[in-house]
Amino acid sequence: MWSWLKKCFSILLLGISLTIFAENKPVTIWMIGDSITQTYKPQLAPLAGIGQALPQFCKPGVKVANRAVSGKSTKSFRDLGYWKPAIDGIKKDDYLLIKFGHNDQKKKKPKVYAEAKTAYRENLTTFIKEARAKGAHPVLITSMCRRVFNKKGDLRRSLKDYPKYCRLVAKEQNVPLIDLNNISFAKISAMSKDESKKLYNHLPKNSKYPYWNKKSRKNKNGHIDNSHLNLNGAKIVAGWLVNDAKKQKLKLAKLFK
């Protein structure tokens, strides 16, 4: 009788241990996208991407695997072999954040161009289905707005129909959406031009960054970039992403502090 009870108790302890392990197993947030999301080498500072800043917001034990690559679109990310190692590494219960659009719209570059209504939409859908097949949780993110203004001095939208079709795919596939395009448009519209400039990779001539001084040596105004973020901007925008996940009460939000 005593031997039987010890055996039952051991089985119970094993079950509890396995449950605790399952609940606390490491989770990875995978990110695929373009230069707005990419992690950059230190010598390119202060240039930074959203995925580079995201680990600052994650709870201990949560890993961010940022696979975003500058210049890539939903088409070229797969065609050039960047997607395969990512999908091969994704495991059950991981998260996949998908953010493309800036390069998909470049008609003059056939290697990256993906028409919004057709190819872009289909490519996003394929990423989602393949991630789900691995037991992962895909999340779509619309592209952040560029810092460009109309003749009246108002911030204007430059990403055409790409945010629209990203939202549509999220609805069609029933996946969470973080609408960074609308979030960033509202936030930046509320800022002065000088204030919004501080988010982007703008550098005066003869700054403390040799790489950008060399790159902009012929420009009397220094380096001007209204698409890419600096270290401070990347952190602020990553914060917008995190806050929206919490606001929507997405499952993803449990991974953030």
Secondary structure, 3 states (H helix, E strand, C coil): CHHHHHHHHHHHHHHHHHHHHHHCCCEEEEEEECCCCCCCCHHHCCEECHHHHHHHHECCCEEEEECCCCCCCHHHHHHCCCHHHHHHHCCCCCEEEEECCCCCCCCCCCCCCCCHHHHHHHHHHHHHHHHHHCCCEEEEECCCCCCCECCCCCECCCCCCHHHHHHHHHHHHCCCEECHHHHHHHHHHCCCHHHHHCCECCECCCCCCHHHHHHCCCCCCCECCCCCEEHHHHHHHHHHHHHHHHHCCCHHHHHEC
